[in-house]
């Protein structure tokens, strides 16, 4: 033996030799008879070449459906095998569907060298931005689906989102136009291995409903007043409570309130407006209902010509009075004016004297006396 070292036994039919530095080496084998006497021998010259410099890409991980380029260097020709395929060339691009080990071989004409590269295929990412949605201006909706373990999330754009990095952010958008607006949001979901997928969702934002119950009103018991404002196209209306309303489902119902107390009463009415897209808005109006006025001109009577009599009844606090005609009255604005009117004719004369506010009650004065 020259240039190497036998590993293990040197008396078997086969031996293993560890060769040293590149140089010329040799082997000599000597046969032995059954009596252990030397027999024929054989000589083998060995040409020791330097170790190959073949290198290949490091092991790599890709996502299912992805591809990667493997590169070898340090050889003269290259043959790649793996996944049931064979390639040639220093660089190859592979798209395995499962984890695969690729072997590259190169030869210098005498020695053949090989290296291996393992391509690990990880599961594809899953992104789900959720179903398309319709909402109303200012009404929040939730996008996406439940978060998956090990995933990170990124939404674009971030406008109106409670968070751009949550799996299920809340979206609140405004629409100040008179028509529906459509917005598109894109979700990018990334696994712990760096695999990613995208998904989009469309959100239709309908205009806000407009509700206007009208200005506060003051009226008298039994006197009708109109609530609300002009109806808007494609909107429905619902008033609450319905008490005293001509209709609870029109934009401008007529309210005829009743107040049988002696003091003003304040009533509150709420209107809910619903658009054709289901958007709603509410508005309230307050109606002050004053008690009905009471007018009493007193009982009919007969007096003599130029005789004085008192008309009406005791005044009611907060009430003003107007008598007509004014002839013979001491005052046209007092609750109880005196009446004195001569009759120069020969027959009684009937004089109806109403007082306001209504209801009216007349006192009939008869003259002359006989």
C-alpha positions in Angstrom: 0.0 0.0 0.0 1.3 3.4 -0.9 -0.5 6.8 -0.6 -3.3 5.5 1.6 -4.4 3.6 4.8 -6.4 0.4 4.8 -9.5 0.8 7.0 -10.2 -2.3 9.0 -9.1 -5.8 8.0 -6.4 -6.2 5.3 -7.1 -9.9 4.8 -10.6 -10.0 3.4 -11.7 -10.4 -0.2 -12.5 -6.6 -0.2 -10.9 -3.8 1.7 -11.6 -0.1 2.3 -8.8 2.4 1.7 -8.6 6.0 2.9 -6.4 7.8 0.5 -4.4 10.8 1.5 -3.5 13.9 -0.5 -3.7 13.9 -4.3 -0.7 11.9 -5.6 0.2 8.6 -7.3 -0.7 5.6 -5.1 -0.6 1.9 -5.5 -2.0 -1.4 -4.1 -0.5 -4.8 -4.0 -2.4 -7.9 -3.1 -0.8 -11.2 -2.3 -2.6 -14.6 -2.3 -2.1 -17.3 0.3 -2.5 -21.1 -0.2 -4.5 -23.3 2.2 -1.1 -23.9 3.9 -0.6 -20.1 4.1 2.1 -20.2 1.6 2.4 -17.1 -0.7 1.0 -17.5 -4.2 0.6 -15.1 -7.0 0.3 -11.4 -6.4 -1.3 -8.4 -8.2 -0.3 -4.8 -8.4 -2.7 -1.8 -9.0 -1.5 1.7 -9.6 -3.9 4.4 -8.2 -4.1 8.0 -9.5 -5.3 10.1 -6.6 -7.1 13.3 -7.7 -8.0 16.3 -5.6 -11.5 16.4 -4.0 -14.1 18.0 -6.2 -15.3 21.6 -5.5 -18.9 21.1 -6.5 -21.3 23.2 -4.4 -25.1 23.6 -4.6 -27.8 25.9 -3.2 -28.6 25.5 0.5 -31.9 23.8 1.5 -34.9 26.1 1.0 -38.6 26.3 1.9 -41.3 27.4 -0.5 -45.0 27.8 -0.4 -47.3 25.4 -2.2 -47.7 26.6 -5.7 -44.4 28.6 -5.5 -41.1 27.9 -7.3 -37.4 28.2 -6.5 -34.2 28.3 -8.5 -31.4 25.8 -7.5 -27.8 26.5 -8.6 -24.7 24.4 -8.7 -21.1 25.5 -9.3 -17.6 24.0 -9.2 -18.2 21.4 -11.9 -18.0 21.1 -15.6 -21.4 19.5 -16.5 -24.4 19.2 -14.2 -27.3 16.7 -14.1 -30.1 17.2 -11.6 -32.6 14.5 -10.5 -35.5 14.7 -8.1 -39.3 14.3 -8.0 -39.2 11.9 -10.9 -37.6 14.5 -13.2 -34.2 15.0 -14.7 -32.7 18.4 -15.6 -29.4 19.6 -17.0 -27.6 22.9 -16.4 -26.0 24.8 -13.6 -29.3 26.4 -12.6 -32.8 24.9 -12.7 -36.2 26.2 -11.5 -38.5 23.7 -9.8 -42.1 23.9 -8.6 -42.6 20.8 -6.4 -46.0 20.1 -4.9 -44.4 18.3 -1.9 -41.1 18.3 -0.1 -38.5 17.0 -2.5 -34.7 16.3 -2.4 -32.8 17.2 -5.6 -29.4 15.6 -6.4 -26.9 17.3 -8.7 -24.0 15.4 -10.2 -21.0 16.7 -12.0 -18.0 14.8 -13.5 -14.5 15.9 -14.5 -14.1 12.9 -16.9 -12.8 10.6 -14.2 -14.5 11.3 -10.9 -18.2 12.0 -10.3 -19.3 14.3 -7.6 -22.8 14.9 -6.2 -24.6 17.3 -3.8 -28.2 17.4 -2.5 -30.7 20.1 -1.9 -34.0 19.6 -0.1 -36.9 21.9 -1.1 -39.5 21.9 1.7 -43.0 22.7 0.5 -45.2 24.4 3.2 -49.0 24.6 3.0 -50.5 27.6 1.1 -51.9 30.5 3.1 -55.6 31.1 3.3 -57.1 34.6 3.1 -60.8 35.3 3.5 -62.0 38.9 3.5 -65.6 37.8 4.0 -68.7 38.1 1.9 -69.6 41.4 0.1 -71.6 43.7 2.4 -74.1 46.5 2.2 -74.5 49.0 5.0 -75.7 52.5 5.7 -73.6 55.7 6.2 -72.1 55.7 9.7 -73.3 52.1 10.5 -70.4 49.8 11.4 -69.9 46.3 9.7 -67.3 43.6 10.4 -65.0 42.4 7.6 -63.0 39.2 7.3 -63.3 35.9 9.2 -61.8 34.4 12.4 -58.0 34.6 12.8 -55.9 31.5 12.1 -53.1 30.6 14.4 -49.7 31.8 13.3 -51.1 34.2 10.7 -50.6 38.0 10.4 -53.0 40.2 8.5 -52.8 43.4 6.6 -55.8 45.3 5.1 -55.7 47.9 2.4 -56.8 50.7 2.4 -57.0 51.4 6.1 -59.7 54.1 5.7 -62.5 53.6 8.2 -61.1 50.4 9.7 -60.8 49.9 13.5 -57.5 48.1 12.8 -55.6 47.4 9.6 -53.8 44.4 11.1 -56.8 42.5 12.7 -58.4 39.4 11.0 -61.8 40.9 11.6 -61.7 44.7 11.8 -64.8 46.9 12.1 -65.5 49.2 9.2 -67.4 52.5 9.5 -67.7 54.7 6.5 -69.7 57.9 5.7 -71.6 58.6 2.5 -72.7 62.2 2.2 -73.9 61.9 -1.4 -77.3 61.0 -2.6 -76.3 57.7 -4.1 -74.8 54.4 -3.0 -71.0 54.2 -3.0 -68.9 51.0 -3.4 -65.6 50.5 -1.6 -63.1 47.6 -2.2 -60.9 46.3 0.6 -58.0 43.8 0.1 -56.8 41.4 2.8 -53.2 39.9 2.8 -52.8 36.9 5.1 -49.3 35.7 5.8 -48.3 32.4 7.5 -45.5 31.9 10.0 -43.5 30.4 7.0 -43.9 33.6 4.9 -46.6 32.1 2.6 -49.3 34.6 1.8 -52.7 34.9 0.1 -55.0 37.8 -0.7 -58.7 38.2 -0.8 -61.0 41.2 -1.5 -64.4 42.3 -0.3 -66.8 45.0 -1.6 -68.8 47.1 0.7 -71.7 49.2 -0.6 -72.4 52.2 1.6 -75.9 53.6 1.1 -76.7 57.3 1.9 -77.9 58.1 5.3 -81.7 58.4 5.9 -83.0 61.9 6.6 -85.6 62.4 9.3 -87.2 65.8 10.1 -90.2 65.9 12.4 -90.4 69.6 11.9 -90.1 72.5 14.4 -91.6 72.5 17.8 -95.3 73.6 17.7 -97.8 75.3 20.0 -101.5 74.9 19.5 -104.8 74.8 21.4 -106.8 71.8 22.4 -108.8 70.6 19.5 -106.9 72.8 17.0 -105.1 70.7 14.3 -101.4 71.2 13.5 -99.3 69.6 10.8 -96.1 67.8 11.8 -93.0 66.8 9.8 -91.7 68.0 6.5 -92.3 67.1 2.8 -91.9 63.4 2.0 -88.6 62.1 0.5 -88.7 59.8 -2.5 -88.4 56.0 -1.7 -88.7 56.6 2.1 -91.3 55.3 4.4 -92.4 56.9 7.7 -93.6 55.7 11.0 -94.8 58.1 13.8 -95.0 57.2 17.5 -97.2 57.5 19.3 -100.1 57.5 16.9 -102.4 59.2 19.3 -104.3 62.1 17.7 -102.6 61.7 14.3 -104.5 61.6 11.0 -102.0 58.9 9.9 -99.0 57.3 11.5 -97.3 56.4 8.2 -97.2 59.7 6.2 -94.5 62.3 6.2 -96.8 65.1 7.3 -99.6 63.9 9.5 -102.1 66.3 11.0 -102.2 66.2 14.8 -105.5 67.2 16.6 -104.6 67.1 20.3 -106.9 67.4 23.3 -106.1 69.0 26.6 -108.8 68.8 29.2 -106.6 70.1 32.0 -106.2 73.7 33.0 -102.5 73.9 32.1 -100.5 73.5 29.0 -99.3 70.0 28.1 -96.2 69.1 26.1 -96.5 66.1 23.8 -93.5 64.4 22.1 -93.7 62.7 18.7 -91.0 60.6 17.1 -90.8 59.8 13.4 -88.6 57.0 12.0 -87.7 57.3 8.4 -86.6 54.2 6.5 -85.0 54.3 3.0 -85.5 51.7 0.2 -82.0 50.4 1.2 -83.1 49.9 4.8 -81.2 52.8 6.3 -83.1 54.5 9.2 -83.1 57.9 11.0 -85.2 59.3 13.7 -86.4 62.8 14.7 -88.6 64.1 17.4 -90.9 67.2 17.7 -92.5 68.7 20.8 -96.0 70.0 20.6 -97.3 72.3 23.4 -101.1 72.0 23.7 -102.8 74.8 25.5 -106.2 74.3 27.2 -109.2 75.3 25.1 -110.5 78.9 25.8 -113.8 79.2 27.6 -116.2 82.0 26.6 -119.5 82.7 28.5 -121.4 85.8 27.6 -123.9 85.1 30.4 -127.6 84.2 30.2 -130.1 85.9 28.0 -132.0 88.6 29.7 -134.6 91.5 29.2 -133.9 95.0 30.5 -135.7 98.3 30.1 -134.5 101.1 27.8 -131.4 102.8 29.3 -131.3 100.3 32.2 -127.8 99.0 33.0 -127.0 95.3 33.2 -123.7 93.3 33.6 -122.8 90.8 30.9 -120.4 87.8 30.9 -118.9 85.8 33.7 -115.9 86.2 36.0 -112.6 86.5 34.1 -110.3 83.5 33.7 -106.7 84.1 34.4 -104.5 84.4 31.2 -107.6 85.0 29.0 -108.3 88.2 27.0 -111.8 89.2 25.8 -113.3 91.0 22.8 -117.0 92.0 22.6 -118.9 93.1 19.6 -120.8 95.2 18.7 -119.4 97.9 21.0 -122.7 99.8 21.1 -123.9 100.3 24.7 -120.9 98.5 26.3 -118.8 100.0 29.0 -115.8 98.1 27.6 -115.2 95.7 24.7 -112.2 93.9 26.3 -113.5 93.3 29.9 -114.8 89.9 30.9 -117.9 91.5 32.5 -118.7 94.9 30.8 -122.0 96.8 31.7 -124.6 97.3 29.0 -126.9 100.3 28.7 -128.7 101.1 25.5 -131.9 103.2 25.1 -134.8 102.0 23.0 -136.8 105.0 21.5 -139.1 102.7 19.5 -142.4 101.3 20.5 -141.4 97.6 20.4 -138.8 95.5 22.1 -135.5 95.2 20.3 -133.3 92.1 20.5 -129.5 92.7 20.6 -127.2 89.6 20.4 -123.8 90.5 21.8 -121.2 87.7 21.3 -117.9 87.6 23.1 -114.7 86.0 21.9 -112.7 83.7 22.2 -115.1 80.9 21.1 -117.3 79.1 21.8 -119.6 82.1 21.7 -122.6 82.7 23.9 -124.9 85.6 23.2 -127.0 87.6 25.7 -130.2 88.9 24.2 -131.3 92.2 25.5 -134.9 93.2 25.1 -136.1 96.8 25.3 -138.2 98.9 26.1 -139.8 98.0 29.4 -143.5 98.5 29.8 
